[in-house]
Amino acid sequence: MGWRWQFVAADGGPVQGVDDGAGRPEAGFPTQSDAESWLGEHWRELAEAGVDAVILRQDDREVYGPMSLNPPE
């Protein structure tokens, strides 16, 4: 079981070439907590790289999202 972040651009499309922090793309994070902790530490860098929102996935299942990385207006 791998936990992964899917990165979404402002236009709704995928963001390519952004490090997901998991190290090995096929493995993902070992736990949901690990994935969420990583996001908490790196969300600003992701936003600067063009990520507008994230979706948390466990294998092929969408757990939650899209969750915006932009501050509330």
N, CA, C and O atoms as a Tripos MOL2 file, in Angstrom:
@<TRIPOS>MOLECULE
protein
  292   291    73     0     0
PROTEIN
NO_CHARGES

@<TRIPOS>ATOM
      1 N           0.8360   -1.1810    0.0000 N.3       1 MET1
      2 CA          0.0000    0.0000    0.0000 C.3       1 MET1
      3 C           0.8760    1.2380    0.0000 C.2       1 MET1
      4 O           1.7470    1.3740    0.8600 O.2       1 MET1
      5 N           0.6690    2.1360   -0.9350 N.am      2 GLY2
      6 CA          1.4260    3.3680   -0.9960 C.3       2 GLY2
      7 C           0.5130    4.5770   -0.9510 C.2       2 GLY2
      8 O          -0.5460    4.6130   -1.5780 O.2       2 GLY2
      9 N           0.9510    5.5550   -0.1990 N.am      3 TRP3
     10 CA          0.2290    6.8260   -0.1010 C.3       3 TRP3
     11 C           0.9750    7.8390   -0.9530 C.2       3 TRP3
     12 O           2.1930    7.9730   -0.8370 O.2       3 TRP3
     13 N           0.2410    8.5620   -1.8200 N.am      4 ARG4
     14 CA          0.8510    9.5120   -2.7430 C.3       4 ARG4
     15 C           0.0410   10.7830   -2.8200 C.2       4 ARG4
     16 O          -1.1750   10.7880   -2.6270 O.2       4 ARG4
     17 N           0.7490   11.8640   -3.1090 N.am      5 TRP5
     18 CA          0.0870   13.1290   -3.4170 C.3       5 TRP5
     19 C          -0.0070   13.2790   -4.9290 C.2       5 TRP5
     20 O           0.9680   13.0580   -5.6480 O.2       5 TRP5
     21 N          -1.1580   13.6470   -5.3900 N.am      6 GLN6
     22 CA         -1.3590   14.0090   -6.7930 C.3       6 GLN6
     23 C          -1.3850   15.5260   -6.8210 C.2       6 GLN6
     24 O          -2.1400   16.1430   -6.0700 O.2       6 GLN6
     25 N          -0.5700   16.1400   -7.6780 N.am      7 PHE7
     26 CA         -0.4450   17.5920   -7.7330 C.3       7 PHE7
     27 C          -1.2940   18.1540   -8.8580 C.2       7 PHE7
     28 O          -1.2370   17.6720   -9.9890 O.2       7 PHE7
     29 N          -2.0920   19.1870   -8.5430 N.am      8 VAL8
     30 CA         -3.0410   19.7680   -9.4870 C.3       8 VAL8
     31 C          -2.6830   21.2290   -9.7470 C.2       8 VAL8
     32 O          -2.4550   21.9950   -8.8100 O.2       8 VAL8
     33 N          -2.6350   21.6110  -11.0240 N.am      9 ALA9
     34 CA         -2.3730   22.9960  -11.4230 C.3       9 ALA9
     35 C          -3.6660   23.8160  -11.3300 C.2       9 ALA9
     36 O          -4.7530   23.2630  -11.1670 O.2       9 ALA9
     37 N          -3.5290   25.1180  -11.4350 N.am     10 ALA10
     38 CA         -4.6890   26.0190  -11.3590 C.3      10 ALA10
     39 C          -5.7250   25.7130  -12.4330 C.2      10 ALA10
     40 O          -6.9170   25.9320  -12.2200 O.2      10 ALA10
     41 N          -5.2840   25.2060  -13.5900 N.am     11 ASP11
     42 CA         -6.2240   24.8810  -14.6660 C.3      11 ASP11
     43 C          -6.8680   23.5010  -14.5000 C.2      11 ASP11
     44 O          -7.6460   23.0690  -15.3510 O.2      11 ASP11
     45 N          -6.5380   22.8090  -13.3940 N.am     12 GLY12
     46 CA         -7.1160   21.4960  -13.1240 C.3      12 GLY12
     47 C          -6.3020   20.3320  -13.6540 C.2      12 GLY12
     48 O          -6.5920   19.1740  -13.3530 O.2      12 GLY12
     49 N          -5.2820   20.6390  -14.4440 N.am     13 GLY13
     50 CA         -4.4340   19.5920  -14.9940 C.3      13 GLY13
     51 C          -3.3520   19.1610  -14.0170 C.2      13 GLY13
     52 O          -3.1840   19.7780  -12.9640 O.2      13 GLY13
     53 N          -2.6260   18.1220  -14.3520 N.am     14 PRO14
     54 CA         -1.5580   17.6450  -13.4800 C.3      14 PRO14
     55 C          -0.3360   18.5600  -13.5460 C.2      14 PRO14
     56 O          -0.0970   19.2190  -14.5570 O.2      14 PRO14
     57 N           0.4220   18.5920  -12.4740 N.am     15 VAL15
     58 CA          1.7010   19.3150  -12.4360 C.3      15 VAL15
     59 C           2.7940   18.2650  -12.5630 C.2      15 VAL15
     60 O           2.8810   17.3450  -11.7490 O.2      15 VAL15
     61 N           3.6110   18.4040  -13.5680 N.am     16 GLN16
     62 CA          4.6720   17.4320  -13.8360 C.3      16 GLN16
     63 C           5.9970   17.8980  -13.2500 C.2      16 GLN16
     64 O           6.2290   19.0960  -13.0850 O.2      16 GLN16
     65 N           6.8590   16.9420  -12.9390 N.am     17 GLY17
     66 CA          8.2210   17.2510  -12.5430 C.3      17 GLY17
     67 C           8.3940   17.7890  -11.1460 C.2      17 GLY17
     68 O           9.4220   18.3980  -10.8510 O.2      17 GLY17
     69 N           7.4260   17.5880  -10.2740 N.am     18 VAL18
     70 CA          7.5300   18.0530   -8.8930 C.3      18 VAL18
     71 C           7.8110   16.8490   -8.0020 C.2      18 VAL18
     72 O           7.1270   15.8290   -8.0900 O.2      18 VAL18
     73 N           8.8200   16.9730   -7.1450 N.am     19 ASP19
     74 CA          9.1870   15.8820   -6.2400 C.3      19 ASP19
     75 C           8.0610   15.6400   -5.2480 C.2      19 ASP19
     76 O           7.5800   16.5700   -4.6010 O.2      19 ASP19
     77 N           7.6390   14.3680   -5.1320 N.am     20 ASP20
     78 CA          6.5570   14.0530   -4.1970 C.3      20 ASP20
     79 C           7.0780   13.6460   -2.8290 C.2      20 ASP20
     80 O           6.2880   13.3140   -1.9450 O.2      20 ASP20
     81 N           8.3920   13.6650   -2.6370 N.am     21 GLY21
     82 CA          8.9580   13.3790   -1.3360 C.3      21 GLY21
     83 C           9.0070   11.9240   -0.9460 C.2      21 GLY21
     84 O           9.5800   11.5810    0.0880 O.2      21 GLY21
     85 N           8.4250   11.0650   -1.7440 N.am     22 ALA22
     86 CA          8.3680    9.6520   -1.3780 C.3      22 ALA22
     87 C           9.6610    8.9170   -1.7070 C.2      22 ALA22
     88 O           9.8850    7.8080   -1.2220 O.2      22 ALA22
     89 N          10.5010    9.5170   -2.5160 N.am     23 GLY23
     90 CA         11.7580    8.8630   -2.8680 C.3      23 GLY23
     91 C          11.6190    7.9370   -4.0560 C.2      23 GLY23
     92 O          12.2840    8.1260   -5.0750 O.2      23 GLY23
     93 N          10.7730    6.9500   -3.9360 N.am     24 ARG24
     94 CA         10.5380    6.0050   -5.0310 C.3      24 ARG24
     95 C           9.0870    6.1280   -5.4650 C.2      24 ARG24
     96 O           8.1970    5.7230   -4.7170 O.2      24 ARG24
     97 N           8.8140    6.6710   -6.6430 N.am     25 PRO25
     98 CA          7.4420    6.9080   -7.0710 C.3      25 PRO25
     99 C           6.5390    5.6800   -6.9930 C.2      25 PRO25
    100 O           5.3500    5.8110   -6.7020 O.2      25 PRO25
    101 N           7.0770    4.4990   -7.2470 N.am     26 GLU26
    102 CA          6.2170    3.3150   -7.2300 C.3      26 GLU26
    103 C           5.8250    2.8990   -5.8160 C.2      26 GLU26
    104 O           4.8400    2.1810   -5.6370 O.2      26 GLU26
    105 N           6.5800    3.3380   -4.8110 N.am     27 ALA27
    106 CA          6.3140    2.9140   -3.4400 C.3      27 ALA27
    107 C           5.4090    3.8880   -2.7010 C.2      27 ALA27
    108 O           4.5400    3.4530   -1.9450 O.2      27 ALA27
    109 N           5.5800    5.1710   -2.8920 N.am     28 GLY28
    110 CA          4.8210    6.1610   -2.1560 C.3      28 GLY28
    111 C           5.2620    6.2110   -0.6990 C.2      28 GLY28
    112 O           6.2860    5.6320   -0.3350 O.2      28 GLY28
    113 N           4.4970    6.8960    0.1240 N.am     29 PHE29
    114 CA          4.7620    6.9770    1.5530 C.3      29 PHE29
    115 C           4.2030    5.7350    2.2270 C.2      29 PHE29
    116 O           3.1940    5.2010    1.7680 O.2      29 PHE29
    117 N           4.8250    5.2560    3.3050 N.am     30 PRO30
    118 CA          4.3270    4.0400    3.9550 C.3      30 PRO30
    119 C           3.0110    4.2330    4.7080 C.2      30 PRO30
    120 O           2.2450    3.2810    4.8580 O.2      30 PRO30
    121 N           2.7330    5.4640    5.1880 N.am     31 THR31
    122 CA          1.4970    5.7040    5.9390 C.3      31 THR31
    123 C           0.8780    7.0420    5.5330 C.2      31 THR31
    124 O           1.5460    7.8940    4.9460 O.2      31 THR31
    125 N          -0.3810    7.2100    5.8450 N.am     32 GLN32
    126 CA         -1.0600    8.4770    5.6010 C.3      32 GLN32
    127 C          -0.4060    9.5780    6.4230 C.2      32 GLN32
    128 O          -0.2310   10.6960    5.9400 O.2      32 GLN32
    129 N          -0.0520    9.2710    7.6410 N.am     33 SER33
    130 CA          0.5920   10.2470    8.5190 C.3      33 SER33
    131 C           1.9120   10.7380    7.9300 C.2      33 SER33
    132 O           2.2110   11.9300    7.9930 O.2      33 SER33
    133 N           2.6990    9.8320    7.3610 N.am     34 ASP34
    134 CA          3.9660   10.2290    6.7310 C.3      34 ASP34
    135 C           3.7050   11.1790    5.5600 C.2      34 ASP34
    136 O           4.4010   12.1830    5.4060 O.2      34 ASP34
    137 N           2.7160   10.8660    4.7470 N.am     35 ALA35
    138 CA          2.3830   11.7140    3.5970 C.3      35 ALA35
    139 C           1.9290   13.0930    4.0580 C.2      35 ALA35
    140 O           2.3550   14.1040    3.5000 O.2      35 ALA35
    141 N           1.0760   13.1420    5.0620 N.am     36 GLU36
    142 CA          0.5600   14.4190    5.5440 C.3      36 GLU36
    143 C           1.6410   15.2450    6.2400 C.2      36 GLU36
    144 O           1.6640   16.4690    6.1110 O.2      36 GLU36
    145 N           2.5240   14.5910    6.9670 N.am     37 SER37
    146 CA          3.6300   15.3080    7.6100 C.3      37 SER37
    147 C           4.5390   15.9360    6.5610 C.2      37 SER37
    148 O           4.9530   17.0880    6.6930 O.2      37 SER37
    149 N           4.8490   15.1600    5.5060 N.am     38 TRP38
    150 CA          5.6860   15.6840    4.4380 C.3      38 TRP38
    151 C           5.0390   16.9050    3.8010 C.2      38 TRP38
    152 O           5.7090   17.9090    3.5590 O.2      38 TRP38
    153 N           3.7340   16.8240    3.5270 N.am     39 LEU39
    154 CA          3.0400   17.9540    2.9110 C.3      39 LEU39
    155 C           3.0880   19.1750    3.8220 C.2      39 LEU39
    156 O           3.2870   20.2920    3.3470 O.2      39 LEU39
    157 N           2.9060   18.9730    5.1280 N.am     40 GLY40
    158 CA          2.9650   20.0820    6.0650 C.3      40 GLY40
    159 C           4.3060   20.7960    6.0590 C.2      40 GLY40
    160 O           4.3740   21.9930    6.3410 O.2      40 GLY40
    161 N           5.3640   20.0780    5.7430 N.am     41 GLU41
    162 CA          6.7050   20.6600    5.7050 C.3      41 GLU41
    163 C           7.0450   21.2890    4.3500 C.2      41 GLU41
    164 O           7.9200   22.1510    4.2760 O.2      41 GLU41
    165 N           6.3630   20.8670    3.2770 N.am     42 HIS42
    166 CA          6.7800   21.2670    1.9310 C.3      42 HIS42
    167 C           5.7160   21.9890    1.1100 C.2      42 HIS42
    168 O           5.9470   22.2530   -0.0700 O.2      42 HIS42
    169 N           4.5650   22.3170    1.6850 N.am     43 TRP43
    170 CA          3.4990   22.8810    0.8710 C.3      43 TRP43
    171 C           3.8750   24.2090    0.2300 C.2      43 TRP43
    172 O           3.4440   24.4980   -0.8860 O.2      43 TRP43
    173 N           4.6780   25.0270    0.9230 N.am     44 ARG44
    174 CA          5.0630   26.3200    0.3450 C.3      44 ARG44
    175 C           5.9160   26.1320   -0.9180 C.2      44 ARG44
    176 O           5.7200   26.8270   -1.9150 O.2      44 ARG44
    177 N           6.8570   25.1930   -0.8670 N.am     45 GLU45
    178 CA          7.6950   24.9020   -2.0270 C.3      45 GLU45
    179 C           6.8490   24.3950   -3.1860 C.2      45 GLU45
    180 O           7.0910   24.7480   -4.3400 O.2      45 GLU45
    181 N           5.8580   23.5680   -2.8760 N.am     46 LEU46
    182 CA          4.9750   23.0530   -3.9270 C.3      46 LEU46
    183 C           4.1840   24.1840   -4.5690 C.2      46 LEU46
    184 O           4.0660   24.2440   -5.7930 O.2      46 LEU46
    185 N           3.6410   25.0810   -3.7470 N.am     47 ALA47
    186 CA          2.8750   26.2080   -4.2720 C.3      47 ALA47
    187 C           3.7530   27.0730   -5.1790 C.2      47 ALA47
    188 O           3.3000   27.5330   -6.2270 O.2      47 ALA47
    189 N           5.0020   27.2920   -4.7770 N.am     48 GLU48
    190 CA          5.9250   28.0850   -5.5990 C.3      48 GLU48
    191 C           6.2640   27.3780   -6.9110 C.2      48 GLU48
    192 O           6.6050   28.0320   -7.8960 O.2      48 GLU48
    193 N           6.1720   26.0550   -6.9310 N.am     49 ALA49
    194 CA          6.4620   25.2720   -8.1390 C.3      49 ALA49
    195 C           5.2430   25.1510   -9.0560 C.2      49 ALA49
    196 O           5.3120   24.4750  -10.0830 O.2      49 ALA49
    197 N           4.1370   25.7920   -8.7010 N.am     50 GLY50
    198 CA          2.9610   25.7840   -9.5610 C.3      50 GLY50
    199 C           1.8650   24.8240   -9.1550 C.2      50 GLY50
    200 O           0.8970   24.6420   -9.8930 O.2      50 GLY50
    201 N           2.0020   24.1980   -7.9760 N.am     51 VAL51
    202 CA          0.9430   23.3040   -7.4920 C.3      51 VAL51
    203 C          -0.1380   24.1610   -6.8360 C.2      51 VAL51
    204 O           0.1370   24.9030   -5.8930 O.2      51 VAL51
    205 N          -1.3630   24.0530   -7.3380 N.am     52 ASP52
    206 CA         -2.4870   24.8210   -6.8170 C.3      52 ASP52
    207 C          -3.2400   24.0440   -5.7460 C.2      52 ASP52
    208 O          -3.7590   24.6260   -4.7930 O.2      52 ASP52
    209 N          -3.2980   22.7210   -5.9080 N.am     53 ALA53
    210 CA         -4.0380   21.8640   -4.9800 C.3      53 ALA53
    211 C          -3.4160   20.4720   -4.9900 C.2      53 ALA53
    212 O          -2.6600   20.1170   -5.8950 O.2      53 ALA53
    213 N          -3.7490   19.6960   -3.9670 N.am     54 VAL54
    214 CA         -3.2480   18.3200   -3.8720 C.3      54 VAL54
    215 C          -4.4040   17.3680   -3.5980 C.2      54 VAL54
    216 O          -5.4220   17.7420   -3.0160 O.2      54 VAL54
    217 N          -4.2190   16.1400   -4.0310 N.am     55 ILE55
    218 CA         -5.1700   15.0600   -3.7660 C.3      55 ILE55
    219 C          -4.3740   13.9290   -3.1440 C.2      55 ILE55
    220 O          -3.3460   13.5220   -3.6850 O.2      55 ILE55
    221 N          -4.8360   13.4180   -2.0130 N.am     56 LEU56
    222 CA         -4.1700   12.2830   -1.3780 C.3      56 LEU56
    223 C          -4.7760   11.0030   -1.9140 C.2      56 LEU56
    224 O          -5.9950   10.8300   -1.9250 O.2      56 LEU56
    225 N          -3.9000   10.1010   -2.3610 N.am     57 ARG57
    226 CA         -4.3330    8.8190   -2.9120 C.3      57 ARG57
    227 C          -3.6660    7.6850   -2.1510 C.2      57 ARG57
    228 O          -2.4980    7.7740   -1.7710 O.2      57 ARG57
    229 N          -4.4110    6.6390   -1.9410 N.am     58 GLN58
    230 CA         -3.8550    5.3920   -1.4180 C.3      58 GLN58
    231 C          -4.0320    4.3660   -2.5210 C.2      58 GLN58
    232 O          -5.1470    3.9450   -2.8280 O.2      58 GLN58
    233 N          -2.9150    3.9720   -3.1090 N.am     59 ASP59
    234 CA         -2.9410    3.1220   -4.2950 C.3      59 ASP59
    235 C          -3.8250    3.7870   -5.3470 C.2      59 ASP59
    236 O          -3.5070    4.8960   -5.7770 O.2      59 ASP59
    237 N          -4.9090    3.1670   -5.7780 N.am     60 ASP60
    238 CA         -5.7740    3.7510   -6.8060 C.3      60 ASP60
    239 C          -6.9650    4.5070   -6.2270 C.2      60 ASP60
    240 O          -7.7790    5.0430   -6.9790 O.2      60 ASP60
    241 N          -7.0750    4.5550   -4.9090 N.am     61 ARG61
    242 CA         -8.2320    5.1710   -4.2460 C.3      61 ARG61
    243 C          -7.9380    6.6140   -3.8640 C.2      61 ARG61
    244 O          -6.9000    6.9060   -3.2710 O.2      61 ARG61
    245 N          -8.8580    7.5190   -4.2050 N.am     62 GLU62
    246 CA         -8.7440    8.9060   -3.7730 C.3      62 GLU62
    247 C          -9.2430    8.9950   -2.3300 C.2      62 GLU62
    248 O         -10.3880    8.6430   -2.0450 O.2      62 GLU62
    249 N          -8.3890    9.4640   -1.4270 N.am     63 VAL63
    250 CA         -8.7400    9.5560   -0.0110 C.3      63 VAL63
    251 C          -9.4220   10.8840    0.2740 C.2      63 VAL63
    252 O         -10.5000   10.9200    0.8670 O.2      63 VAL63
    253 N          -8.7900   11.9820   -0.1510 N.am     64 TYR64
    254 CA         -9.4340   13.2890   -0.0560 C.3      64 TYR64
    255 C          -8.7570   14.2740   -0.9860 C.2      64 TYR64
    256 O          -7.6460   14.0550   -1.4680 O.2      64 TYR64
    257 N          -9.4680   15.3670   -1.2230 N.am     65 GLY65
    258 CA         -8.9690   16.4210   -2.0840 C.3      65 GLY65
    259 C          -9.9460   16.6770   -3.2150 C.2      65 GLY65
    260 O         -10.9560   15.9830   -3.3270 O.2      65 GLY65
    261 N          -9.6700   17.6390   -4.0350 N.am     66 PRO66
    262 CA         -8.4860   18.4650   -4.0000 C.3      66 PRO66
    263 C          -8.5070   19.4530   -2.8270 C.2      66 PRO66
    264 O          -9.5470   20.0120   -2.4770 O.2      66 PRO66
    265 N          -7.3400   19.6440   -2.2430 N.am     67 MET67
    266 CA         -7.1470   20.5580   -1.1300 C.3      67 MET67
    267 C          -6.2180   21.6680   -1.6150 C.2      67 MET67
    268 O          -5.0880   21.4060   -2.0260 O.2      67 MET67
    269 N          -6.7000   22.8990   -1.5640 N.am     68 SER68
    270 CA         -5.9490   24.0340   -2.0690 C.3      68 SER68
    271 C          -4.7060   24.2980   -1.2230 C.2      68 SER68
    272 O          -4.7150   24.1200   -0.0060 O.2      68 SER68
    273 N          -3.6420   24.7260   -1.8930 N.am     69 LEU69
    274 CA         -2.4250   25.1590   -1.1960 C.3      69 LEU69
    275 C          -2.3640   26.6780   -1.0870 C.2      69 LEU69
    276 O          -1.3930   27.2270   -0.5660 O.2      69 LEU69
    277 N          -3.3980   27.3560   -1.5770 N.am     70 ASN70
    278 CA         -3.4390   28.8100   -1.5300 C.3      70 ASN70
    279 C          -4.0700   29.3010   -0.2300 C.2      70 ASN70
    280 O          -5.0110   28.6850    0.2700 O.2      70 ASN70
    281 N          -3.5670   30.3950    0.3170 N.am     71 PRO71
    282 CA         -4.1730   30.9430    1.5310 C.3      71 PRO71
    283 C          -5.5930   31.4300    1.2490 C.2      71 PRO71
    284 O          -5.8950   31.8380    0.1270 O.2      71 PRO71
    285 N          -6.4680   31.3910    2.2550 N.am     72 PRO72
    286 CA         -7.8300   31.8810    2.0460 C.3      72 PRO72
    287 C          -7.8300   33.3750    1.7350 C.2      72 PRO72
    288 O          -6.9810   34.1230    2.2190 O.2      72 PRO72
    289 N          -8.7790   33.7890    0.9340 N.am     73 GLU73
    290 CA         -8.8760   35.2140    0.5520 C.3      73 GLU73
    291 C          -9.5640   36.0180    1.6100 C.2      73 GLU73
    292 O          -9.7310   37.2280    1.4560 O.2      73 GLU73
@<TRIPOS>BOND
     1     1     2 1
     2     2     3 1
     3     3     4 2
     4     3     5 am
     5     5     6 1
     6     6     7 1
     7     7     8 2
     8     7     9 am
     9     9    10 1
    10    10    11 1
    11    11    12 2
    12    11    13 am
    13    13    14 1
    14    14    15 1
    15    15    16 2
    16    15    17 am
    17    17    18 1
    18    18    19 1
    19    19    20 2
    20    19    21 am
    21    21    22 1
    22    22    23 1
    23    23    24 2
    24    23    25 am
    25    25    26 1
    26    26    27 1
    27    27    28 2
    28    27    29 am
    29    29    30 1
    30    30    31 1
    31    31    32 2
    32    31    33 am
    33    33    34 1
    34    34    35 1
    35    35    36 2
    36    35    37 am
    37    37    38 1
    38    38    39 1
    39    39    40 2
    40    39    41 am
    41    41    42 1
    42    42    43 1
    43    43    44 2
    44    43    45 am
    45    45    46 1
    46    46    47 1
    47    47    48 2
    48    47    49 am
    49    49    50 1
    50    50    51 1
    51    51    52 2
    52    51    53 am
    53    53    54 1
    54    54    55 1
    55    55    56 2
    56    55    57 am
    57    57    58 1
    58    58    59 1
    59    59    60 2
    60    59    61 am
    61    61    62 1
    62    62    63 1
    63    63    64 2
    64    63    65 am
    65    65    66 1
    66    66    67 1
    67    67    68 2
    68    67    69 am
    69    69    70 1
    70    70    71 1
    71    71    72 2
    72    71    73 am
    73    73    74 1
    74    74    75 1
    75    75    76 2
    76    75    77 am
    77    77    78 1
    78    78    79 1
    79    79    80 2
    80    79    81 am
    81    81    82 1
    82    82    83 1
    83    83    84 2
    84    83    85 am
    85    85    86 1
    86    86    87 1
    87    87    88 2
    88    87    89 am
    89    89    90 1
    90    90    91 1
    91    91    92 2
    92    91    93 am
    93    93    94 1
    94    94    95 1
    95    95    96 2
    96    95    97 am
    97    97    98 1
    98    98    99 1
    99    99   100 2
   100    99   101 am
   101   101   102 1
   102   102   103 1
   103   103   104 2
   104   103   105 am
   105   105   106 1
   106   106   107 1
   107   107   108 2
   108   107   109 am
   109   109   110 1
   110   110   111 1
   111   111   112 2
   112   111   113 am
   113   113   114 1
   114   114   115 1
   115   115   116 2
   116   115   117 am
   117   117   118 1
   118   118   119 1
   119   119   120 2
   120   119   121 am
   121   121   122 1
   122   122   123 1
   123   123   124 2
   124   123   125 am
   125   125   126 1
   126   126   127 1
   127   127   128 2
   128   127   129 am
   129   129   130 1
   130   130   131 1
   131   131   132 2
   132   131   133 am
   133   133   134 1
   134   134   135 1
   135   135   136 2
   136   135   137 am
   137   137   138 1
   138   138   139 1
   139   139   140 2
   140   139   141 am
   141   141   142 1
   142   142   143 1
   143   143   144 2
   144   143   145 am
   145   145   146 1
   146   146   147 1
   147   147   148 2
   148   147   149 am
   149   149   150 1
   150   150   151 1
   151   151   152 2
   152   151   153 am
   153   153   154 1
   154   154   155 1
   155   155   156 2
   156   155   157 am
   157   157   158 1
   158   158   159 1
   159   159   160 2
   160   159   161 am
   161   161   162 1
   162   162   163 1
   163   163   164 2
   164   163   165 am
   165   165   166 1
   166   166   167 1
   167   167   168 2
   168   167   169 am
   169   169   170 1
   170   170   171 1
   171   171   172 2
   172   171   173 am
   173   173   174 1
   174   174   175 1
   175   175   176 2
   176   175   177 am
   177   177   178 1
   178   178   179 1
   179   179   180 2
   180   179   181 am
   181   181   182 1
   182   182   183 1
   183   183   184 2
   184   183   185 am
   185   185   186 1
   186   186   187 1
   187   187   188 2
   188   187   189 am
   189   189   190 1
   190   190   191 1
   191   191   192 2
   192   191   193 am
   193   193   194 1
   194   194   195 1
   195   195   196 2
   196   195   197 am
   197   197   198 1
   198   198   199 1
   199   199   200 2
   200   199   201 am
   201   201   202 1
   202   202   203 1
   203   203   204 2
   204   203   205 am
   205   205   206 1
   206   206   207 1
   207   207   208 2
   208   207   209 am
   209   209   210 1
   210   210   211 1
   211   211   212 2
   212   211   213 am
   213   213   214 1
   214   214   215 1
   215   215   216 2
   216   215   217 am
   217   217   218 1
   218   218   219 1
   219   219   220 2
   220   219   221 am
   221   221   222 1
   222   222   223 1
   223   223   224 2
   224   223   225 am
   225   225   226 1
   226   226   227 1
   227   227   228 2
   228   227   229 am
   229   229   230 1
   230   230   231 1
   231   231   232 2
   232   231   233 am
   233   233   234 1
   234   234   235 1
   235   235   236 2
   236   235   237 am
   237   237   238 1
   238   238   239 1
   239   239   240 2
   240   239   241 am
   241   241   242 1
   242   242   243 1
   243   243   244 2
   244   243   245 am
   245   245   246 1
   246   246   247 1
   247   247   248 2
   248   247   249 am
   249   249   250 1
   250   250   251 1
   251   251   252 2
   252   251   253 am
   253   253   254 1
   254   254   255 1
   255   255   256 2
   256   255   257 am
   257   257   258 1
   258   258   259 1
   259   259   260 2
   260   259   261 am
   261   261   262 1
   262   262   263 1
   263   263   264 2
   264   263   265 am
   265   265   266 1
   266   266   267 1
   267   267   268 2
   268   267   269 am
   269   269   270 1
   270   270   271 1
   271   271   272 2
   272   271   273 am
   273   273   274 1
   274   274   275 1
   275   275   276 2
   276   275   277 am
   277   277   278 1
   278   278   279 1
   279   279   280 2
   280   279   281 am
   281   281   282 1
   282   282   283 1
   283   283   284 2
   284   283   285 am
   285   285   286 1
   286   286   287 1
   287   287   288 2
   288   287   289 am
   289   289   290 1
   290   290   291 1
   291   291   292 2
@<TRIPOS>SUBSTRUCTURE
     1 MET1         2 RESIDUE 1 A MET
     2 GLY2         6 RESIDUE 1 A GLY
     3 TRP3        10 RESIDUE 1 A TRP
     4 ARG4        14 RESIDUE 1 A ARG
     5 TRP5        18 RESIDUE 1 A TRP
     6 GLN6        22 RESIDUE 1 A GLN
     7 PHE7        26 RESIDUE 1 A PHE
     8 VAL8        30 RESIDUE 1 A VAL
     9 ALA9        34 RESIDUE 1 A ALA
    10 ALA10       38 RESIDUE 1 A ALA
    11 ASP11       42 RESIDUE 1 A ASP
    12 GLY12       46 RESIDUE 1 A GLY
    13 GLY13       50 RESIDUE 1 A GLY
    14 PRO14       54 RESIDUE 1 A PRO
    15 VAL15       58 RESIDUE 1 A VAL
    16 GLN16       62 RESIDUE 1 A GLN
    17 GLY17       66 RESIDUE 1 A GLY
    18 VAL18       70 RESIDUE 1 A VAL
    19 ASP19       74 RESIDUE 1 A ASP
    20 ASP20       78 RESIDUE 1 A ASP
    21 GLY21       82 RESIDUE 1 A GLY
    22 ALA22       86 RESIDUE 1 A ALA
    23 GLY23       90 RESIDUE 1 A GLY
    24 ARG24       94 RESIDUE 1 A ARG
    25 PRO25       98 RESIDUE 1 A PRO
    26 GLU26      102 RESIDUE 1 A GLU
    27 ALA27      106 RESIDUE 1 A ALA
    28 GLY28      110 RESIDUE 1 A GLY
    29 PHE29      114 RESIDUE 1 A PHE
    30 PRO30      118 RESIDUE 1 A PRO
    31 THR31      122 RESIDUE 1 A THR
    32 GLN32      126 RESIDUE 1 A GLN
    33 SER33      130 RESIDUE 1 A SER
    34 ASP34      134 RESIDUE 1 A ASP
    35 ALA35      138 RESIDUE 1 A ALA
    36 GLU36      142 RESIDUE 1 A GLU
    37 SER37      146 RESIDUE 1 A SER
    38 TRP38      150 RESIDUE 1 A TRP
    39 LEU39      154 RESIDUE 1 A LEU
    40 GLY40      158 RESIDUE 1 A GLY
    41 GLU41      162 RESIDUE 1 A GLU
    42 HIS42      166 RESIDUE 1 A HIS
    43 TRP43      170 RESIDUE 1 A TRP
    44 ARG44      174 RESIDUE 1 A ARG
    45 GLU45      178 RESIDUE 1 A GLU
    46 LEU46      182 RESIDUE 1 A LEU
    47 ALA47      186 RESIDUE 1 A ALA
    48 GLU48      190 RESIDUE 1 A GLU
    49 ALA49      194 RESIDUE 1 A ALA
    50 GLY50      198 RESIDUE 1 A GLY
    51 VAL51      202 RESIDUE 1 A VAL
    52 ASP52      206 RESIDUE 1 A ASP
    53 ALA53      210 RESIDUE 1 A ALA
    54 VAL54      214 RESIDUE 1 A VAL
    55 ILE55      218 RESIDUE 1 A ILE
    56 LEU56      222 RESIDUE 1 A LEU
    57 ARG57      226 RESIDUE 1 A ARG
    58 GLN58      230 RESIDUE 1 A GLN
    59 ASP59      234 RESIDUE 1 A ASP
    60 ASP60      238 RESIDUE 1 A ASP
    61 ARG61      242 RESIDUE 1 A ARG
    62 GLU62      246 RESIDUE 1 A GLU
    63 VAL63      250 RESIDUE 1 A VAL
    64 TYR64      254 RESIDUE 1 A TYR
    65 GLY65      258 RESIDUE 1 A GLY
    66 PRO66      262 RESIDUE 1 A PRO
    67 MET67      266 RESIDUE 1 A MET
    68 SER68      270 RESIDUE 1 A SER
    69 LEU69      274 RESIDUE 1 A LEU
    70 ASN70      278 RESIDUE 1 A ASN
    71 PRO71      282 RESIDUE 1 A PRO
    72 PRO72      286 RESIDUE 1 A PRO
    73 GLU73      290 RESIDUE 1 A GLU
